[in-house]
Amino acid sequence: MKKLYPNLYLKKVEDITIEILIKNKIKLLILDVDNTLIDYYKNLSQEVINWAKEMKGQGIKLYILSNTNDKKKVEEVAKKLDIKYKHFGMKPLKRGFKNIEKETKINPENIAVVGDQIFTDILGRK
């Protein structure tokens, strides 16, 4: 039986360091939006913007996969972070994850999913 738990738990997305990603051979982070990149009040902090810029500068690809059907909200965050996105991802269904994998041509073992919901963000990638 497969156990369902995250491989790593951090309080905020900015706690993900390049060292953690290199150690785990991660080349792509698939990111959720709500309560991950933006807070409950839809604020995108300067810290998250700086973190995303640093990750991209280190060669890490970032991609947003959100379950929201509010395309404008996801698009605004993606534009501010200068990364690709897919909204209405229907997580935990695997289609959105597989499409990103195919588009980026990055092997599954080099992809990590970052989000706040274990049954949508994490289960969809298992």
Order of alpha helices (4+ residues) and beta strands (2+ residues): alpha-beta-alpha-beta-alpha-beta-alpha-beta
